[in-house]
Amino acid sequence: MHDTFLNERIYNVLLKLCEENFISRLNKITVIVNPDSHISGSSLYEYFKERNSDLAGDWTEIAVEKQNVGKMNAVIKSIEGEAPDD
């Protein structure tokens, strides 16, 4: 249950960061979570997919690093993306 909540929080922060920085497509995401977390690149990808988000897709590389950041915390270490073509 905790990982579901953390997935949601990561997703929402990524949406906000993309909106603020005019990113329409995520190419690479690096997130740091606690070693006890079950968060993975595939779980984050599935979270985007379940929400029909066009930000992430099979082109998106999602890396998850495990460090002591607290059980319910995550650090978005980096995001790389593209701006809209308009």
C-alpha positions, 0 to 999 in steps of 0.5 A, spaced: 500 500 500 505 504 501 508 503 494 502 505 491 501 511 495 509 513 493 508 511 486 502 516 486 506 522 489 512 520 484 507 521 478 504 527 480 510 531 482 513 528 475 506 531 472 507 538 475 515 538 473 513 537 466 508 542 466 512 547 469 518 546 464 514 545 458 516 538 457 511 534 453 515 527 452 519 524 458 526 520 455 529 519 461 527 519 469 532 517 475 528 516 482 531 514 488 527 510 493 528 507 500 532 500 499 525 497 502 521 500 497 518 495 491 518 501 487 521 499 480 522 502 473 516 497 471 512 499 476 512 507 475 512 505 467 505 501 469 503 507 473 503 512 467 500 507 462 494 506 467 493 513 467 493 514 459 499 519 460 502 521 453 508 523 457 512 516 458 512 510 453 516 505 451 521 510 449 522 512 456 528 510 460 526 509 468 532 508 473 530 507 480 536 507 485 536 505 492 538 509 498 536 511 505 531 517 503 526 515 508 520 509 507 515 514 504 520 519 500 523 519 493 528 523 490 527 525 483 534 525 481 533 527 474 528 528 468 530 529 461 525 530 456 522 534 450 518 540 449 512 540 444 513 541 437 508 547 436 
